[in-house]
Amino acid sequence: MGGPTNNGGNVLDWLRKTVQSPEQQSEKSEVESYLEMTGNIKAGSNGLLFLPFLNGERAPHWDATLKGSFFGLSHSHTNAHMARAGLEGVIYALYSIQEAMDTLGHSSDTIYANGGFARSELWLQILADVFGRTVKVPVSHQSSAWGAACTALIAIGTLSSYEEGTQDIEFQTSIPYQKENNRTYHELYQLFKRLTEQTSSIARDIQQFQQ
């Protein structure tokens, strides 16, 4: 059981190109520039919300017309606030998928994170704090390939179960969530949901205009 999203690493790439000058991008490696973008901004980005729907969205909305936007901008916000709000928005969108799965009886106390985004300690901490769950990170950032391998091995009878096939996967770290940040994110996530719902019709009108 699962749910796909259209917006993740593409949002991070867009943020880097948008909030940093070409000089800043050329002077730093991608990892360094991503870390520099967010500075020391606290969880919640001082009330700045970002809808990450640059490519519309699949689960749980299934609406290709959804648009990305910042909401709550004020004179107090900087590029760093916008960058962090972008990272947080992606995780809010993931959490909305988890909420839909929870209603179907599929929940877990632990999150297993892999792929390119798992190389960002900040993004992993935001993930843990938004979900209010521990995040475990395998040694291999591409460990999702284990699922495909296990499926094949079970099909030919070499393995008896997924549990048997994954018991030897090594983990490099375990990230607990921070309760204070979780409370902040819980409050802001409710606003994120309302904002998504209340702007969906406007997004469709904007889509028609852009076409």
Residue pairs with C-beta under 8 A, 6 or more apart in sequence:
1 101
1 104
1 106
2 97
2 101
3 58
3 59
3 60
3 97
3 100
3 101
4 58
4 59
5 57
5 58
5 59
5 93
5 94
5 97
6 53
6 54
6 55
6 56
6 57
6 58
7 52
7 53
7 54
7 55
7 57
7 68
7 90
7 93
8 90
8 117
9 116
9 117
10 54
10 55
11 52
11 54
11 68
11 86
11 87
11 89
11 90
12 34
12 86
12 87
12 90
12 117
14 54
14 86
15 37
15 82
15 83
15 86
15 87
16 25
16 30
16 33
16 34
16 37
17 25
19 37
19 79
19 80
19 82
19 83
20 33
20 36
20 37
20 79
24 33
24 36
25 33
28 36
31 119
34 120
35 120
35 122
37 79
37 80
37 83
37 84
38 80
38 83
38 84
38 87
38 122
39 78
39 80
39 83
39 84
40 80
41 80
41 81
41 83
41 84
43 88
43 126
43 129
43 178
43 180
43 181
43 184
43 185
44 88
44 181
44 184
44 185
44 188
45 77
45 81
45 82
45 84
45 85
45 88
46 76
46 77
46 81
47 72
47 188
48 70
48 71
48 72
48 73
48 77
48 81
48 82
48 85
49 70
49 71
49 72
49 85
49 89
49 188
49 191
49 192
49 195
50 68
50 69
50 70
50 71
50 82
50 85
50 86
50 88
50 89
51 66
51 67
51 68
51 69
51 71
51 89
51 192
51 195
51 196
51 199
52 68
52 86
52 89
52 90
52 92
52 93
53 66
53 67
53 68
53 93
53 196
53 203
54 67
54 68
56 63
56 64
56 65
56 66
57 63
57 64
57 66
57 93
59 97
59 100
60 96
60 97
60 99
60 100
61 96
61 196
61 200
63 200
63 203
65 200
65 203
65 204
65 206
65 207
66 196
66 200
66 203
67 199
67 203
67 206
67 207
69 199
70 82
70 85
71 195
87 122
87 123
87 126
88 126
88 130
88 185
88 188
89 192
90 123
91 123
91 126
91 127
91 130
91 131
92 130
92 185
92 188
92 189
92 192
94 127
94 130
95 130
95 131
95 189
96 192
96 193
96 196
98 107
98 131
101 107
108 133
109 133
109 134
110 133
110 134
110 135
110 136
111 127
111 128
111 131
111 133
111 134
111 135
111 136
112 135
112 136
112 137
112 138
112 143
113 124
113 127
113 135
113 136
113 137
114 137
114 138
114 140
114 141
114 142
114 143
114 144
115 141
115 142
115 144
116 141
117 123
117 124
118 124
118 137
118 141
119 141
124 135
124 137
124 175
125 175
125 178
127 135
127 175
128 134
128 135
128 175
128 176
128 177
128 178
129 177
129 178
129 181
129 182
129 185
130 182
130 185
130 189
131 177
132 177
132 182
132 186
133 177
134 174
134 175
134 176
134 177
135 174
135 175
135 177
136 171
136 173
136 174
136 175
137 171
137 172
137 173
137 174
137 175
138 169
138 170
138 171
138 172
139 169
139 170
139 171
139 172
140 169
140 170
143 169
146 165
146 166
146 169
147 162
149 165
150 159
150 162
150 165
150 166
153 159
153 165
154 160
154 161
154 162
154 165
159 165
